[in-house]
Amino acid sequence: MTPYVLVVEDEDALATLLHYNLEKEGYRVSLAADGEEALTQIDEQLPDLIVLDWMLPKVSGIEVCRRLRGRAETRNVPIIMLTARGEETDRIRGLDTGADDYIVKPFSMVELTARIRAVLRRIRPGLAEDRTRQGDLTIDRVSHRVKREGREIHLGPTEFRLLDYFMQHPGRVFSREQLLDAVWGSDVYVEARTVDVHVGRLRKALNLDTEIDPIRTVRSAGYALDVDS
Ligand code: CA
């Protein structure tokens, strides 16, 4: 599963450079040029990590950070702050903004991508590792194999990506639209009903005998993966 990184930066040249380099590193990247746009985009789809500039038009980076930390849905999103030398560095250094890490401009892309990998590894091990285990489910992203209670489960490519996404966020409820964006991509036109079809196939494949169904349907909200950890 490709980690989704939101870059919030008002300097066009730097935003373009970050976009290019992070895509090259294998991330899916979206850009926001001010704090307000960032908050709107985060509402639409929760990023796996946010690279957030400190000084931004409309809503500042610090304020964006504060608001995200104040809401249950966004409290745990990893944030790396970008700051120019001399911009209240002491406050950021103390990380009392709630950011997970910070980096002082100018910085090299090698430095930034190393920080991103480190933060993702620490906070979302599922994103950085080839293999994830949740309850009795194991997914191996290299060999593309899925096992439940040690028994191999055969999935189509879409069901595999769906399960991969669920396993990175166990217990969280996703709407059909959120699953479409995450699994099919936001630039593809697919009907919301398609999600039901693939969740149905995934569910059927996972439920070998009379085991407990790990996929929970939440009426008028969407789906979640529930596992005992
Ligand atoms: Ca700025």
Residues whose N, C-alpha, C, O or C-beta is under 5 A from the ligand:
A	BS01	CA	D10 D53 M55 L56
